[in-house]
Every structure is written in structure tokens, then in C-alpha cells.
Amino acid sequence: MALPLLMIVIGLVVLVWSADIFVEGAAAIARFLGMSPLLIGMVVIGFGTSAPELTVSALSAWQGSPGIALGNAYGSNITNIALILGTVALISPIVVHSQIVKKELPVLMGVTVFAFGQLYDGSLSRTDALLELAVFAGVMTWMVRQGLKQKADVLAAEVEEELEEHRMSFAQATIWLVSGLLLLMISSRLLVWGAVTIAQNLGVSDLVIGLTIVAIGTSLPELASSIAAARKGEHDLALGNIIGSNLFNTLAVVGLAGAIHPMTIPLEIVNRDWPLMAMLTASLFALGYAGKREQGRINRVEGGILLAVYAAYTLYLINTVVSA
């Protein structure tokens, strides 16, 4: 047990660090290629922070561990909203005033409902997976077009400031991008091996491991970037990270895993994990969408409620393991 635990710790540490340099390198290269700050924030940073989920789930599916692949994707979505946004709101109440972010919230809700249609029959075929990837491509295209139509946006200003603070040469950006990608793959392999080994030794389902240890670990980049953004008052960047990550997890991460290895959907995901993910997504829509007002807001009380929901969910998962 000591060696698998060590591999999980090493894998998580390297995973978080490599994801950070991967995203910074990718953002810098995107800027050199002429991509606008708004699109860099929406596409590169928002989806780039989900690189750990993508590599871990793809590798898990390849090695025949669908529970970790699915648990990682949906568990990360639950973690992103309940744990990360809850924590960020406690640090600094989140003011939502970006029109782009507001437009993404209904899309995220629609994608969450779409995901249920792929799960309810108890299997994720390769056709289902390819359909999810096609929807992801469609969502990406829509987001890019919306971004190009937007003349000025708070999110763009926040990303521009971040890019200025981390300015680098093209050669340095390339080295960071390639190094980050290689380390992501290596650390993901260590993490998956350790998680699967522990699950087998303890007789715990790999789904529970994926929903807890792996999901929290792969969500650490979102946690770090969102807290840093919140401390600087960059609320749209913090919320945009979560929305982009959840879109990516629901469509691209699950879609790629299913395309690699079609899988049977555990009943717990349909009856327990997807309903919680949908409820949290709906609450995010309700809290973040301002309606006729110019600004939406997620205050500290609401952040505390999100954290309480996450704590209750985690304790419930632990209890199912102990009582099994």
C-alpha cells in the first residue's frame, strides 16, 4: 500500500505543476499566434485547466478502468462547483458581470441534461462518445463566434492582465507547452496506477476512487487558478474557469474516454452522481445569472452552502465504502 500511495502523491503533485506550465505555455503561444485575450481565456485557459482530467480519464479508459474515467469527469464537475466555487465565494463573493459567461451558463445546463441522455440506458457506446465529441466541437465553434462578436468584455481585460504578468518568449512558451504535456502523461500514469492498485487492495470500486481522490487531485489546477483570480478580484475569470472546465469534462473528457473504450455505466452515476451534478449546475445558473440586473452574485452564505453540500456528498461516499 505504501508504494501506490506514494505514486498517487507524486502523480498529483507533478500533475498540478505540469498542468500549470502547460496552460501558461499554451496561452503564450496562442497570443503569439494572434488569438484575442478573450478567446485565450475562454478556450485555452478555461479548457486547458482540464488537461489533467483529460489525460487521466483517457489513460484509465485505455487500461480498462472506466470507473476512474467516469468518476474523474463527473466527480471533477461536482468538485469544481461545490468545493472550488464554494471556497472562492468564501474568500471573495463572486460578482458576475461578463455577458460571455452568462451566455455559457445555459449551455452548461443543456450539456448536463444531454449527458443524461447518454447515460440512462446503462452504457456509453463508441457512437455515443463520438456524438459527445461532435457536440463539444459545436459548442466550441459557438463560443469562438460569440467571442469574436464581443467588442469588449471584462473577462478579456482580466486575461490580458494575466498574460502581461507571465510574458515569455516563443521558445520558452514552446518548451513549457511540450514539457507540460509530457509531464501530464507521466504523472497521469503514476496516479492511475496508484489509484487502481489501492482500489483493488481495499476492495473499493474504482468509481469511488475516481469520484474522490482522483477528482479532487485533477481539479487542483482549477482550485489554484480560481483562488488566485478571486484574490485579484477577477471574478469572471474564476467563474469562467469552472464553466469551461465542466463543459470540457462533460463532453470532451467523457467522449474521448468512451471513444477509446466503450463502457458500461455504473448505476450509481445515474442515480446518485449525475443528479447531484445537475442540481449543482442548476444552482450555479440560478446564482450566477443576473436576469434583468447588470450583475449576478454568489455571496459567502451561498458559498458556505456549496461547501456543506460537498462535505455531505464526500462523507456519504466514504460511508458507502466503510459499510460495504
Buried (B, 14 or more C-beta within 10 A) or exposed (E): EEEBEEBBBBBBBBBBBBBBBBBBBBBBBBBEEEBBBBBBBBBBBBBBBBBBBBBBBBBBBEBEBBBBBBBBBBBBBBBBBBBBBBBBBBBBBBBBBBBBBBEBBEBBBEBBEBBBEBBEEEEBBEEBBBBBBEBBEEBBEEBBEBBEEBEEBBBBBBBBEBBEEEEBEEEEBBBBBEBBBEBBBBBBBBBBBBBBBBBEEEEBBBBBBBBBBBBBBBBBBBBBBBBBBBEBEBBBBBBBBBBBBBBBBBBBBBBBBBBBBBBEBBEBBBEBBBEBBBBBBBBBBEBBBBEEEEEBBBBBEBBBBBBEBBEEBBEEBEEBBEEE
